[in-house]
Amino acid sequence: YKDKGTNDDLFIDYGNQANVSTVAPIAHQYSSPVGAASECQLAFIVPPEDEEWAADSMAELSGMLANTLMLKSLAKIGGVDQVAISSGGTDLATHLLSNGLVEYEKQRNRNRFGTLMSKYEAAMCDARKNRRNRFRYGDFTSDDAAEFGYSK
């Protein structure tokens, strides 16, 4: 509830939200249906903070989503499914990383995600080495490690 008498609703068909003031009771048989959609994100991918790079990565991703997709759920973090999506045999996250459009968040559980982290690291190193997109002028990764003075 945002204000008294209004309600924030999330529509699971398209994922849009609306603030509505008129609600009606729902019939019992429809009160707890299983949702046909769930919120998900590319596994451990961090979108760029810069608006221009975010627009470029969204444009690249949108172009790839037009094809037939294969989705694999890897984990659930904070109620959001972390997924790997492939299109025509190409992993979307790896493609975005190798083109220097996004970063990834390293995972501590190497037993579970070690292969994926190695693949992500190789893709991002390739983007750095070949100076693709955001690496065109150098390394523009988030310097939020302790050695750079970052603390929560």
HELIX and SHEET records of a PDB file:
HELIX    1   1 HIS A   28  TYR A   30  5                                   3    
HELIX    2   2 GLU A   51  MET A   64  1                                  14    
HELIX    3   3 LEU A   92  SER A   98  1                                   7    
HELIX    4   4 ARG A  110  LYS A  129  1                                  20    
HELIX    5   5 ASN A  133  PHE A  135  5                                   3    
HELIX    6   6 ALA A  146  PHE A  148  5                                   3    
SHEET    1   A 2 ASN A   7  LEU A  10  0                                        
SHEET    2   A 2 GLN A  17  VAL A  20 -1                                        
SHEET    1   B 3 CYS A  40  LEU A  42  0                                        
SHEET    2   B 3 VAL A  80  SER A  87  1                                        
SHEET    3   B 3 LEU A  69  ILE A  77 -1                                        
SHEET    1   C 3 CYS A  40  LEU A  42  0                                        
SHEET    2   C 3 VAL A  80  SER A  87  1                                        
SHEET    3   C 3 THR A  90  ASP A  91 -1                                        
SHEET    1   D 2 ILE A  45  VAL A  46  0                                        
SHEET    2   D 2 GLU A 103  TYR A 104 -1                                        
END                                                                             
